[in-house]
Amino acid sequence: VYAGRSDELSLVTTMPALARAARTAHTLVGAVRAAQAAAPRAPGAPVFGTLAGGLSTLVDAAERAGGATVRRDATVRELHRTATGWRLTVGSTRDAAHVEADAVLLAVPARPAARLLAGPAPVVAETVGVLDYASVALVTMALPEPELPELSGFLVPAGEGLLIKASTFFTTKWGHLRRPDGLALVRASVGRYGDETALQLTDDDLATTVHRELSKVLGTPLPAPVAGHVQRWGGALPQYAPGHLDRVAAARAALRADHPTLALAGAGYDGVGIPVCVRSGETAAEEIITALGGSAA
């Protein structure tokens, strides 16, 4: 999930339920069982959930419901405090524009946030800037009638010596994607924290390697794909080192004290996953509204 090393990740941040259970359980297995018992799933309830039409529909719906003016492809280069709020320098260096704002919510990865915070909040910028990320690539293939196990996918330990670190069988995991012609959609991810060797390959070489390794793991030759797509994500997955939550709390406390109309939100601070990110954004927005003298609904 994090493309990192388990011994270098914060348990409290990545698996909070297990961390809570581990404080009272005598064994790790006991902690896992306690965590599962604390959050039981209704009989017959699906393990996974998604949105019809893809997750981009959530972003589109949020844009429509928000009633705000959304400016796409508008790079924010600088952030400065003013007597009445904030001034953002937006756009290319040759054609920069200024945007005046009462408040600013930085819902961007940690490094861009640190760059923008360097002027108004240098200590916070230093704290936020230490958060590192793993880069990954996703290889999706359409395979004609492959022999796939009845699984949603699998994970690959780093010790196996393979480039792929995980694979998802889309047409097994998501019933609405199943096709009557037997065409299967399979996605594999490559790239681990501290080892980006696989990401240096060309798209064609990456797809070829992934196809070969999937065949090896599954124990049967896979048919040649009829279509494929390679998507690269630089700095995609935050690496939550031990003490992460304490550092984030300190950074936010400093902002509340010195700049109450400036807030941080997003996966880099509170955890990956859509529910966590939504909650992170809502909490930050409520704090800003309160700082402006309003009342959060």
N, C-alpha and C positions, 0 to 999 in steps of 0.2 A: 504494500500500500504506500509506503513512504520511500521506497527505493534506497533505504539506508541500512545501517547496521543496528541491530536490536540492542547491542551493548552500549551504543552511543546515543540512544534516544530516551527521552523522558517518559517513564511509564505513566506518570500523573497526567501528562499532556496527551499522549497517544491513546491510552486505554484507562481513562479515569475510573470506570466502574471496577476494573480489575485491581487498580491501585488501592481503591477503598477496601475491597474485599481482602486484599493481601495483608492489610494491617491487622486483621483479626484471625485469618485462617492460618493453620499451622503448616500447610504445604501449598505449593503453587497449584497443584491439581485441585485442592480444596478451594482455593481462591477462585479458580475458573468456574467451578461448580456453583459457588456462592454468587458470583457475578451473574451467571446465567439464570439462577433462581430468582434473583432480584428484578430481572426484567424478562418475565416469561412472555412467549409469543402465543397468541391465540391459536388453537388447533386449526390447521388448514390455512393459516395466514401465510402469505408468501414471504420468503426470506429477503427478496430484493424488490425494489419498486422503481419505476421510472415514469416519464411523462410521454403520452402519445404525441408523436411528432418530434420527439427529441428534447433535450434539456434546453436548447436555445429558445423554446417556447416560453420557458419561465422568465428569461431575460426580456423577451418581447412583451410579455404580459406585465412585468414590473414597470417597463418603460411607459406603457399605455396607462396603467393605473396611477402612476406617480404624478402625472400632469406636469412634469418638469420639461424644460428644454434640454435636450441631450445633444452635446457636441461630440461627434465621433472624430477619431484621428486628430485630436487636439492635444499635442504634447505640452505638458506643463513643465516649464523649465526652471522657474524660480517662484519662491513663496516669500512674501515680505509682510511684516506687521505694519499696519497703518493706524492712524488715530481713531478710526471708526471701525476697523475690522482687518481685512486682509486684501492684498493685491497679488494676483497670480499673473505671471508672464507666460503667455500661451502662444504656441505656433513655432514656426521656423525662426532661426536666428536672424534671417534677412527680413522677415515680415512678422515680427513679434507683435502681439497685442496684449493689452492689460485687461484683466477682469477683476472688478471690485466685488468683494463678498463680505457678508456679515460673519460667516463662519466657514470653516473648511473641514471636511471629513476625508482623511487620506485612506482610501480603500484600495491601496496599491501594494505590491510586494515590498518587503522590508528595505531593500537597497534603494529603490527609487524614493521611498519615503524618507530614508536617511539623508539622501541628497537634498531633498526639499526642506528638511528640518535643520540642515546645517546652519542656516542663518538665524532663524528665530529661536531654535532650541538645540544648541550644539551638544549638550550632554545627552539629551534624549536621542539625538541622531547617532551618537556613538553607541548607545545601548542597542538601538534598533538595528544598526548596521552590521552587528556581529552575526545576525541570523543568516545561516547559509541555506542553499537550496540544491536539490538534485535535478539534473536535466534528463529528459527521457524522450524516446521516440515511440510512436505507435504505428504498427504495421497491420493494416486490415486487408484481408483477402476474401474473395468470394470463391468458394470451392464447390465444384459439381459433385454432389453425392459422396462426400467423404465418409469414412468410417470413424465416427467420433463417439466417445463414451457419453453416457447420459449424465453429464456433469455440466455445471455452469462454467467451469474453467479450472485452472490450477496455478499454483505458485512454484517457482523454481529457486531452491537455495543457491546462494552464491558459490558454495563449494562444488556444485555440479560442473563448473567450468563452461557453462553455456552463456551465450549472449542474451537469450530471452530470460526475463525474470518473472513473467506471468503471461497467461493467456486466458482469453474469455471466448466462450462459444456463444455468440450472440443469439443464434437461432435456437439454441437450447435454453439459454437464460431468459430470453424474452419471447414469450409465446406469440406476440403480435408480429414478430419478424419472421416467423416460420413460413416457408414457401412450399407450394404443392409440387414444384419441380425438383425438390431435394437440394437446391442450392443452399449452401451453408456459409454464414458469415463468421469468420474467425479473426480475432484481433490478438496480437502479441505486443508486449511492451519490452523495450530494451533500455539499458542505461541504469547505472547504479551510482550512488553518491561516491565521489572520489575516483570513479572509473568511467570515463566517457569514451573509451576506445570504440565502442560500437557506433557511437554517434558520428565518428569520423568517416564512416563508410558512405558511399553514394546510396541513393534511394534504391537503385536496382540491386546492388550488392547486399544491402540490408534486407530487402525482401527475399532474395535468394537464400541468404543465411537463415532467416527466420523460418522459411518453408522447410528447409532441410532439418533444422533443429526440432521443429514441431513433429515432423515425421519420426525422428529419433525418439522423442519423449513418448509419443503415442504408440510406438512400436509397430507402425504400419506406414507404408509410403502414401503420402497424400497426393491426390490428383493435382495437376497444374492449375493454378488459379485462373479464372476467366477475367478477373478484374482485381485491382489492388490499389492501395493508397497508403502513402507514408506521410505521417504528420510529426513534426518535431516541436518539442516544447522546451525551450531553454529556461532554466531556473523555475521548474514547475512545482516541485514538491518540497515544502519547508522541512528542514531538519531540526526537530525540537530537542536540543541538548538538555541534559539535566539542569534544572534551575530556570528553565524557560519561562514558566508562568510568573516566577518572582521578578524576573527582568522586565517582562511586559507590564506587570503591575506597577513596578517602580517608574517605568517610562510614562505610563498613563497618569500616575499620581503627580509627576512633575508637570505634565501638560495641564492637568486640572488646576494646579496651583498657579502656574505662570500664564497659561494660555487656555482658559476654559472654553473658548470657542474653536479650539483645534483638537481633533480627535483622530484616533487610529482604529481601523477595523479591517477584518479580513482573515484569510487562512493563515497568513504569516504569524498571526498573534494568538488566535484562539482555537485553531484546529481545522483540519480539512473536512470536507463534507458539506453538502448544501445546508442542512439544518443549522449547523454550527455557524456557517458564514452568514446566514440570514439573521440569526440571533445576535451575532457580533455587530452587524450593521445597524440593527434596530436599537441595540443598547447604546451605541455611539451616537446615533441620531437623537435619542431621548436625552442624553446628557447635554448635547449641544442646544437642543430646544430649551431645556431648563436653564442653561447658562445665558440664553438670550432673553430670559424672562417669560418664556411661554410655558405651556403645560402639555406634556406628551399624552396622546390619547391612549 
